[in-house]
Amino acid sequence: MTDATDTERPAASSGTFTIAATSDDPITVNRLGFGAMRITGDGVWGEPKDSDVARTVLRRAVELGVDFIDTADAYGPDVSENLIREALHPYDGLLIATKGALTRQGPNQWEPVGRPAYLRQCVLMSLRRLGVERIDLWQLHRIDPHVPAEEQFAAIAEFQREGLIRHVGLSEVTVADVEAARQHFEVVTVQNHYNVANRSSEELVDYCEREGIGFIPWYPLGGRDLAAPDSVVSQIAARIGATPGQVALAWLLQRSPVMLPIPGTGSVAHLEENCASALITLDDETVAELDRLATG
């Protein structure tokens, strides 16, 4: 049964996950979060068409029970972090996670830079833009293949010792990468491409579940193919009275207790639709049907 509280704050029905649960400084969040990449301009470049709408989306996400918001210095660049500060500072009860190490050369262009001096700049500038003295969760956006990974990890460990960042996560990594990073700091989250159709990170999801590491799937809705009228996801959505995106998110939430989906949007209506996915429970037969979509 769904009560009024569920419908008013649906993201709070997604269950909770405690980041860094075994540390002396854990953070518990609702599992369905918000990804703040799409509140920027086309190609994740520049200002959004309407900054007021973007700020409204951020505030509405919190009203709907979202208390975990993921961003990056490369979104805009800078734009997403600035909007988050304008809309939500001082972040009472919120976990604002950000990322660094990707540079931008234009719309839809991304280049990793992992030199320690640049990583420090990323952290310091995010602190300034977000208006905080310490970043609660800072994630290495990409491991730069041109800089020894050990140098990047050692630099991040130093930022943590200095008190610039509270907890550390990684993005687009393998199990081996996580194991190497754990020699320098506790890895509390991993953010990889993963959804109901793309299961290339399946091994990593299982590893994170065993180790109590939060898994943040980016591109969680899986794109237009999954939402095509004749797709399996669309057929299931029609059958249960939901949207394809809601089905995809509900599957993620049921896939693992460490799963932290962060669907992003620049639309209040789409945001409300995404958050309502936390109210959906898929039966075993439907889950099995979706599992057959898996690709490596």
DRENGU-311820 format. One record per residue (C-alpha): residue in one letter; x negated, y negated, z. Coordinates in nm, 4 decimals, m for minus. Example, Ala and Ser with C-alpha at 12.3 -4.5 7.8 and 13.67 -1.06 7.14 Angstrom:
2
residuo;px;py;pz
A;m1.2300;0.4500;0.7800
S;m1.3670;0.1060;0.7140
//
This chain:
296
residuo;px;py;pz
M;0.0000;0.0000;0.0000
T;m0.1266;m0.3491;m0.0881
D;m0.0530;m0.6259;0.1626
A;m0.0608;m1.0017;0.1155
T;m0.4166;m1.0267;0.2472
D;m0.5366;m0.7811;m0.0172
T;m0.3844;m0.9802;m0.3012
E;m0.5047;m1.3153;m0.1656
R;m0.8646;m1.1961;m0.1096
P;m0.8931;m0.8879;m0.3309
A;m1.2749;m0.8807;m0.3432
A;m1.2690;m0.8084;0.0297
S;m1.0962;m0.4773;m0.0550
S;m1.4048;m0.3563;m0.2430
G;m1.5655;m0.2323;0.0775
T;m1.8869;m0.3606;0.2262
F;m2.2552;m0.2858;0.1862
T;m2.5323;m0.3824;0.4240
I;m2.8429;m0.5074;0.2471
A;m3.1650;m0.4217;0.4313
A;m2.9628;m0.2099;0.6738
T;m3.2695;m0.0562;0.8378
S;m3.4482;m0.3885;0.8861
D;m3.4284;m0.6297;1.1776
D;m3.2427;m0.8784;0.9576
P;m2.9575;m0.7058;0.7673
I;m2.6923;m0.8824;0.5581
T;m2.3463;m0.7303;0.5053
V;m2.1492;m0.8369;0.1980
N;m1.8335;m0.7382;0.0164
R;m1.9383;m0.5062;m0.2641
L;m1.7654;m0.6932;m0.5470
G;m1.9669;m1.0070;m0.6086
F;m1.9963;m1.2765;m0.8739
G;m2.2649;m1.3237;m1.1373
A;m2.3253;m1.6924;m1.2091
M;m2.4815;m1.6625;m1.5550
R;m2.1675;m1.7493;m1.7526
I;m2.1068;m2.0835;m1.5827
T;m2.3757;m2.2306;m1.8101
G;m2.3676;m2.3296;m2.1781
D;m2.3667;m2.1045;m2.4847
G;m2.6590;m1.8665;m2.4928
V;m2.7032;m1.9248;m2.1166
W;m2.8541;m2.2574;m2.2190
G;m2.7694;m2.6047;m2.0944
E;m2.4640;m2.7357;m1.9180
P;m2.1227;m2.5686;m1.9409
K;m1.8539;m2.7297;m2.1519
D;m1.6796;m2.8440;m1.8334
S;m1.8827;m2.8612;m1.5124
D;m1.5695;m2.9219;m1.3051
V;m1.4257;m2.5912;m1.4252
A;m1.7519;m2.4149;m1.3409
R;m1.7453;m2.5515;m0.9863
T;m1.3794;m2.4530;m0.9547
V;m1.4643;m2.0968;m1.0599
L;m1.7324;m2.0760;m0.7911
R;m1.5012;m2.2042;m0.5189
R;m1.2190;m1.9786;m0.6323
A;m1.4490;m1.6761;m0.6176
V;m1.5073;m1.7437;m0.2489
E;m1.1337;m1.7862;m0.1898
L;m1.0821;m1.4435;m0.3482
G;m1.3152;m1.2787;m0.0980
V;m1.6472;m1.2928;m0.2851
D;m1.9358;m1.3555;m0.0474
F;m2.2249;m1.2382;m0.2678
I;m2.3207;m1.4629;m0.5610
D;m2.6074;m1.3769;m0.7936
T;m2.7874;m1.6353;m1.0041
A;m3.1346;m1.7082;m1.1492
D;m3.3537;m2.0064;m1.2202
A;m3.3427;m1.9086;m1.5895
Y;m2.9637;m1.9541;m1.6143
G;m2.9453;m2.2865;m1.7903
P;m3.2308;m2.3018;m1.6935
D;m3.1647;m2.4581;m1.3510
V;m2.7982;m2.5297;m1.4324
S;m2.6434;m2.2371;m1.2459
E;m2.8378;m2.3001;m0.9257
N;m2.7504;m2.6704;m0.9364
L;m2.3791;m2.5989;m0.9812
I;m2.3823;m2.3479;m0.6970
R;m2.5288;m2.6092;m0.4635
E;m2.2768;m2.8715;m0.5753
A;m1.9831;m2.6350;m0.5266
L;m2.0772;m2.4214;m0.2277
H;m2.3553;m2.5711;m0.0139
P;m2.4159;m2.5084;0.2777
Y;m2.3059;m2.1513;0.1914
D;m2.1386;m2.0621;0.5214
G;m2.0879;m1.6854;0.5233
L;m2.2262;m1.6468;0.1702
L;m2.5280;m1.4633;0.0334
I;m2.6739;m1.6598;m0.2572
A;m2.9235;m1.4407;m0.4414
T;m3.1457;m1.5806;m0.7132
K;m3.4164;m1.4560;m0.9462
G;m3.7385;m1.5852;m1.0991
A;m4.0058;m1.4893;m1.3553
L;m3.8186;m1.5408;m1.6840
T;m3.8951;m1.8527;m1.8871
R;m3.6656;m1.9984;m2.1531
Q;m3.7507;m2.1143;m2.5044
G;m3.3946;m2.1782;m2.6201
P;m3.0465;m2.0182;m2.6278
N;m3.0610;m1.6413;m2.5697
Q;m3.4423;m1.6497;m2.5557
W;m3.6209;m1.5069;m2.2531
E;m3.9907;m1.4514;m2.1843
P;m4.1307;m1.3000;m1.8631
V;m4.4133;m1.4787;m1.6827
G;m4.5449;m1.3100;m1.3696
R;m4.8575;m1.5048;m1.2833
P;m4.8607;m1.5531;m0.9045
A;m4.8841;m1.9318;m0.9337
Y;m4.5763;m1.9372;m1.1561
L;m4.3840;m1.7038;m0.9247
R;m4.4569;m1.9418;m0.6377
Q;m4.3269;m2.2301;m0.8462
C;m4.0088;m2.0304;m0.9182
V;m3.9470;m1.9763;m0.5484
L;m4.0218;m2.3344;m0.4468
M;m3.8042;m2.4850;m0.7187
S;m3.5127;m2.2529;m0.6386
L;m3.5406;m2.3570;m0.2744
R;m3.5132;m2.7190;m0.3835
R;m3.2232;m2.6684;m0.6240
L;m3.0212;m2.4512;m0.3851
G;m3.0928;m2.6845;m0.0935
V;m3.2196;m2.4182;0.1465
E;m3.5347;m2.3610;0.3494
R;m3.5390;m1.9886;0.2790
I;m3.3887;m1.7795;m0.0019
D;m3.1897;m1.4917;0.1474
L;m3.2443;m1.2603;m0.1508
W;m3.5033;m1.3398;m0.4178
Q;m3.5380;m1.0956;m0.7071
L;m3.8189;m1.0519;m0.9578
H;m3.6248;m1.1031;m1.2801
R;m3.8699;m0.8980;m1.4848
I;m4.2090;m0.7420;m1.4230
D;m4.4447;m0.9227;m1.6616
P;m4.6258;m0.6527;m1.8633
H;m4.9196;m0.8897;m1.9189
V;m4.9941;m0.9337;m1.5476
P;m5.0844;m0.6396;m1.3223
A;m4.7697;m0.5421;m1.1340
E;m4.9700;m0.5153;m0.8126
E;m5.0610;m0.8844;m0.8380
Q;m4.6969;m0.9800;m0.8811
F;m4.5867;m0.7646;m0.5873
A;m4.8661;m0.8937;m0.3641
A;m4.7667;m1.2538;m0.4374
I;m4.4024;m1.1826;m0.3511
A;m4.5061;m1.0160;m0.0275
E;m4.6979;m1.3326;0.0605
F;m4.3907;m1.5502;m0.0061
Q;m4.1969;m1.3291;0.2321
R;m4.4644;m1.3522;0.5011
E;m4.4595;m1.7301;0.4651
G;m4.0853;m1.7325;0.5285
L;m3.9931;m1.8662;0.1840
I;m3.7779;m1.5619;0.1101
R;m3.5854;m1.3343;0.3451
H;m3.5370;m1.0205;0.1354
V;m3.6704;m0.9006;m0.2010
G;m3.5094;m0.7268;m0.4971
L;m3.6201;m0.6177;m0.8446
S;m3.4562;m0.6265;m1.1873
E;m3.4848;m0.3943;m1.4894
V;m3.7148;m0.1421;m1.3278
T;m3.7724;0.2310;m1.3006
V;m3.7930;0.4505;m0.9929
A;m4.1725;0.4400;m1.0282
D;m4.1643;0.0587;m1.0300
V;m3.9596;0.0528;m0.7107
E;m4.1945;0.2992;m0.5431
A;m4.4948;0.0831;m0.6377
A;m4.3275;m0.2335;m0.5098
R;m4.2368;m0.0645;m0.1806
Q;m4.6070;m0.0427;m0.1041
H;m4.5941;m0.4221;m0.0634
F;m4.2454;m0.5040;0.0668
E;m3.9076;m0.3494;0.1358
V;m3.7027;m0.3404;m0.1851
V;m3.3446;m0.4045;m0.0758
T;m3.1718;m0.4353;m0.4154
V;m3.2263;m0.3316;m0.7756
Q;m3.0518;m0.4981;m1.0696
N;m3.0395;m0.2990;m1.3958
H;m2.8199;m0.2737;m1.7047
Y;m2.5513;m0.0194;m1.6180
N;m2.1822;0.0353;m1.6862
V;m1.9284;0.3075;m1.7574
A;m2.0745;0.3715;m2.1032
N;m2.4432;0.2872;m2.0541
R;m2.5878;0.5257;m1.7957
S;m2.9563;0.4775;m1.8796
S;m3.0221;0.3910;m1.5145
E;m2.8427;0.6962;m1.3737
E;m3.1562;0.8315;m1.2046
L;m3.2171;0.4940;m1.0431
V;m2.8589;0.4714;m0.9132
D;m2.8995;0.8096;m0.7450
Y;m3.2377;0.7060;m0.6031
C;m3.0918;0.3837;m0.4621
E;m2.8082;0.5750;m0.3009
R;m3.0509;0.8127;m0.1318
E;m3.2707;0.5265;m0.0129
G;m2.9953;0.2846;0.0909
I;m3.0947;0.0267;m0.1713
G;m2.8208;m0.1905;m0.3210
F;m2.7720;m0.1357;m0.6956
I;m2.6507;m0.4429;m0.8863
P;m2.5298;m0.3456;m1.2364
W;m2.5602;m0.6270;m1.4868
Y;m2.3335;m0.6303;m1.7940
P;m2.0851;m0.4299;m1.5843
L;m1.7905;m0.4664;m1.8219
G;m1.9760;m0.3075;m2.1121
G;m1.8819;m0.5409;m2.3982
R;m1.6174;m0.5491;m2.6673
D;m1.6368;m0.1860;m2.7753
L;m1.5079;m0.0629;m2.4411
A;m1.2181;m0.3068;m2.4590
A;m1.1203;m0.2232;m2.8197
P;m0.7486;m0.1350;m2.8482
D;m0.8215;0.2274;m2.9423
S;m1.0941;0.2840;m2.6838
V;m1.0633;0.5365;m2.4033
V;m1.0960;0.2579;m2.1469
S;m0.8116;0.0620;m2.3061
Q;m0.5922;0.3708;m2.3164
I;m0.6546;0.4356;m1.9488
A;m0.5896;0.0695;m1.8690
A;m0.2536;0.0812;m2.0454
R;m0.1644;0.4002;m1.8620
I;m0.2310;0.2603;m1.5140
G;m0.1163;m0.0966;m1.5763
A;m0.4584;m0.2601;m1.5654
T;m0.7010;m0.4278;m1.8050
P;m1.0046;m0.2548;m1.9591
G;m1.2356;m0.4750;m1.7532
Q;m1.0587;m0.3791;m1.4330
V;m1.0948;m0.0108;m1.5183
A;m1.4679;m0.0543;m1.5847
L;m1.5191;m0.2347;m1.2541
A;m1.3063;0.0104;m1.0561
W;m1.5176;0.2951;m1.1963
L;m1.8377;0.1209;m1.0849
L;m1.7066;0.0680;m0.7330
Q;m1.6201;0.4375;m0.7102
R;m1.9471;0.5527;m0.8677
S;m2.1591;0.4893;m0.5575
P;m2.1277;0.3227;m0.2163
V;m2.4435;0.1201;m0.2916
M;m2.2970;m0.0257;m0.6135
L;m2.2622;m0.4060;m0.6080
P;m2.0948;m0.5182;m0.9341
I;m2.1320;m0.8880;m1.0193
P;m1.8965;m0.9609;m1.3103
G;m1.9431;m1.3150;m1.4345
T;m1.7118;m1.5558;m1.6124
G;m1.6480;m1.9239;m1.6684
S;m1.2711;m1.8793;m1.6444
V;m1.0599;m1.8834;m1.3279
A;m0.8033;m1.6489;m1.4852
H;m1.0697;m1.3971;m1.5830
L;m1.2272;m1.4256;m1.2380
E;m0.8951;m1.3443;m1.0708
E;m0.8489;m1.0476;m1.3049
N;m1.1965;m0.9155;m1.2233
C;m1.1490;m0.9476;m0.8477
A;m0.8185;m0.7600;m0.8660
S;m1.0132;m0.4534;m0.9825
A;m1.1059;m0.3943;m0.6177
L;m0.7408;m0.3018;m0.5554
I;m0.7505;m0.0148;m0.8084
T;m0.8311;0.3451;m0.7178
L;m0.8937;0.5833;m1.0071
D;m0.7920;0.9453;m0.9623
D;m1.0377;1.2296;m1.0214
E;m0.8996;1.3111;m1.3650
T;m0.9405;0.9513;m1.4813
V;m1.2946;0.9323;m1.3429
A;m1.3839;1.2511;m1.5303
E;m1.2354;1.1049;m1.8482
L;m1.4520;0.7946;m1.8092
D;m1.7592;0.9999;m1.7261
R;m1.7384;1.1604;m2.0693
L;m1.8149;0.8185;m2.2210
A;m2.1647;0.8272;m2.0763
T;m2.4638;0.7584;m2.2984
G;m2.8284;0.7530;m2.2036
//
